Amino acid sequence: MSEVTAIEHLIMSQRRWSPHATGQFTSLMHDLILSAKIISRNVNQAGLVDILGATGSVNVQGEQVQKLDTFANNTLVYRMQTSGAVCAVGSEEMAEPF
């Protein structure tokens, strides 16, 4: 049986092979992982909280925007904003990159 390794542990263990690592990639990955966990939790509880259905708006692709899409987009944008590891963020839920 293979051993399961948490992605955070894997990233930290691989840093030793890169002596010039600044930690920015690790920080970015941590924020992406945290965002994914927050989004996953809300997907699993979607029927319990008011996060299902359409918002009534249309995205840049001309598709109906779903509440869960908006939540996921806002979560990722917020985490990327606060990380300071990226210059811009864009998605189909946004008319212009941030």
MODELLER restraints for C-alpha pairs under 7 A, 6 or more apart:
rsr = mdl.restraints
at = mdl.atoms
rsr.add(forms.Gaussian(group=physical.xy_distance, feature=features.Distance(at['CA:11:A'], at['CA:26:A']), mean=6.75, stdev=0.5))
rsr.add(forms.Gaussian(group=physical.xy_distance, feature=features.Distance(at['CA:15:A'], at['CA:21:A']), mean=6.75, stdev=0.5))
rsr.add(forms.Gaussian(group=physical.xy_distance, feature=features.Distance(at['CA:24:A'], at['CA:85:A']), mean=6.23, stdev=0.5))
rsr.add(forms.Gaussian(group=physical.xy_distance, feature=features.Distance(at['CA:28:A'], at['CA:83:A']), mean=6.70, stdev=0.5))
rsr.add(forms.Gaussian(group=physical.xy_distance, feature=features.Distance(at['CA:28:A'], at['CA:85:A']), mean=5.94, stdev=0.5))
rsr.add(forms.Gaussian(group=physical.xy_distance, feature=features.Distance(at['CA:31:A'], at['CA:79:A']), mean=5.90, stdev=0.5))
rsr.add(forms.Gaussian(group=physical.xy_distance, feature=features.Distance(at['CA:31:A'], at['CA:83:A']), mean=6.93, stdev=0.5))
rsr.add(forms.Gaussian(group=physical.xy_distance, feature=features.Distance(at['CA:35:A'], at['CA:75:A']), mean=6.18, stdev=0.5))
rsr.add(forms.Gaussian(group=physical.xy_distance, feature=features.Distance(at['CA:35:A'], at['CA:76:A']), mean=5.82, stdev=0.5))
rsr.add(forms.Gaussian(group=physical.xy_distance, feature=features.Distance(at['CA:35:A'], at['CA:79:A']), mean=6.81, stdev=0.5))
rsr.add(forms.Gaussian(group=physical.xy_distance, feature=features.Distance(at['CA:39:A'], at['CA:72:A']), mean=5.85, stdev=0.5))
rsr.add(forms.Gaussian(group=physical.xy_distance, feature=features.Distance(at['CA:46:A'], at['CA:52:A']), mean=6.05, stdev=0.5))
rsr.add(forms.Gaussian(group=physical.xy_distance, feature=features.Distance(at['CA:51:A'], at['CA:67:A']), mean=5.33, stdev=0.5))
rsr.add(forms.Gaussian(group=physical.xy_distance, feature=features.Distance(at['CA:51:A'], at['CA:68:A']), mean=5.60, stdev=0.5))
rsr.add(forms.Gaussian(group=physical.xy_distance, feature=features.Distance(at['CA:52:A'], at['CA:67:A']), mean=5.84, stdev=0.5))
rsr.add(forms.Gaussian(group=physical.xy_distance, feature=features.Distance(at['CA:52:A'], at['CA:68:A']), mean=6.29, stdev=0.5))
rsr.add(forms.Gaussian(group=physical.xy_distance, feature=features.Distance(at['CA:53:A'], at['CA:66:A']), mean=5.61, stdev=0.5))
rsr.add(forms.Gaussian(group=physical.xy_distance, feature=features.Distance(at['CA:53:A'], at['CA:67:A']), mean=5.85, stdev=0.5))
rsr.add(forms.Gaussian(group=physical.xy_distance, feature=features.Distance(at['CA:54:A'], at['CA:64:A']), mean=6.53, stdev=0.5))
rsr.add(forms.Gaussian(group=physical.xy_distance, feature=features.Distance(at['CA:54:A'], at['CA:65:A']), mean=5.71, stdev=0.5))
rsr.add(forms.Gaussian(group=physical.xy_distance, feature=features.Distance(at['CA:54:A'], at['CA:66:A']), mean=4.14, stdev=0.5))
rsr.add(forms.Gaussian(group=physical.xy_distance, feature=features.Distance(at['CA:54:A'], at['CA:67:A']), mean=5.58, stdev=0.5))
rsr.add(forms.Gaussian(group=physical.xy_distance, feature=features.Distance(at['CA:55:A'], at['CA:65:A']), mean=5.78, stdev=0.5))
rsr.add(forms.Gaussian(group=physical.xy_distance, feature=features.Distance(at['CA:55:A'], at['CA:66:A']), mean=5.55, stdev=0.5))
rsr.add(forms.Gaussian(group=physical.xy_distance, feature=features.Distance(at['CA:55:A'], at['CA:67:A']), mean=5.48, stdev=0.5))
rsr.add(forms.Gaussian(group=physical.xy_distance, feature=features.Distance(at['CA:56:A'], at['CA:64:A']), mean=6.87, stdev=0.5))
rsr.add(forms.Gaussian(group=physical.xy_distance, feature=features.Distance(at['CA:56:A'], at['CA:65:A']), mean=6.83, stdev=0.5))
rsr.add(forms.Gaussian(group=physical.xy_distance, feature=features.Distance(at['CA:57:A'], at['CA:64:A']), mean=6.04, stdev=0.5))
rsr.add(forms.Gaussian(group=physical.xy_distance, feature=features.Distance(at['CA:57:A'], at['CA:65:A']), mean=5.63, stdev=0.5))
rsr.add(forms.Gaussian(group=physical.xy_distance, feature=features.Distance(at['CA:58:A'], at['CA:64:A']), mean=4.64, stdev=0.5))
rsr.add(forms.Gaussian(group=physical.xy_distance, feature=features.Distance(at['CA:58:A'], at['CA:65:A']), mean=5.35, stdev=0.5))
rsr.add(forms.Gaussian(group=physical.xy_distance, feature=features.Distance(at['CA:59:A'], at['CA:65:A']), mean=5.91, stdev=0.5))
rsr.add(forms.Gaussian(group=physical.xy_distance, feature=features.Distance(at['CA:59:A'], at['CA:92:A']), mean=6.32, stdev=0.5))
rsr.add(forms.Gaussian(group=physical.xy_distance, feature=features.Distance(at['CA:59:A'], at['CA:93:A']), mean=5.28, stdev=0.5))
rsr.add(forms.Gaussian(group=physical.xy_distance, feature=features.Distance(at['CA:60:A'], at['CA:92:A']), mean=5.85, stdev=0.5))
rsr.add(forms.Gaussian(group=physical.xy_distance, feature=features.Distance(at['CA:60:A'], at['CA:93:A']), mean=6.65, stdev=0.5))
rsr.add(forms.Gaussian(group=physical.xy_distance, feature=features.Distance(at['CA:60:A'], at['CA:94:A']), mean=6.96, stdev=0.5))
rsr.add(forms.Gaussian(group=physical.xy_distance, feature=features.Distance(at['CA:60:A'], at['CA:95:A']), mean=5.87, stdev=0.5))
rsr.add(forms.Gaussian(group=physical.xy_distance, feature=features.Distance(at['CA:61:A'], at['CA:92:A']), mean=6.66, stdev=0.5))
rsr.add(forms.Gaussian(group=physical.xy_distance, feature=features.Distance(at['CA:73:A'], at['CA:93:A']), mean=6.92, stdev=0.5))
rsr.add(forms.Gaussian(group=physical.xy_distance, feature=features.Distance(at['CA:77:A'], at['CA:89:A']), mean=6.64, stdev=0.5))
rsr.add(forms.Gaussian(group=physical.xy_distance, feature=features.Distance(at['CA:80:A'], at['CA:86:A']), mean=6.58, stdev=0.5))
rsr.add(forms.Gaussian(group=physical.xy_distance, feature=features.Distance(at['CA:88:A'], at['CA:97:A']), mean=6.25, stdev=0.5))
rsr.add(forms.Gaussian(group=physical.xy_distance, feature=features.Distance(at['CA:88:A'], at['CA:98:A']), mean=5.35, stdev=0.5))
rsr.add(forms.Gaussian(group=physical.xy_distance, feature=features.Distance(at['CA:89:A'], at['CA:97:A']), mean=5.37, stdev=0.5))
rsr.add(forms.Gaussian(group=physical.xy_distance, feature=features.Distance(at['CA:89:A'], at['CA:98:A']), mean=5.08, stdev=0.5))
rsr.add(forms.Gaussian(group=physical.xy_distance, feature=features.Distance(at['CA:90:A'], at['CA:96:A']), mean=6.83, stdev=0.5))
rsr.add(forms.Gaussian(group=physical.xy_distance, feature=features.Distance(at['CA:90:A'], at['CA:97:A']), mean=4.27, stdev=0.5))
rsr.add(forms.Gaussian(group=physical.xy_distance, feature=features.Distance(at['CA:90:A'], at['CA:98:A']), mean=6.24, stdev=0.5))
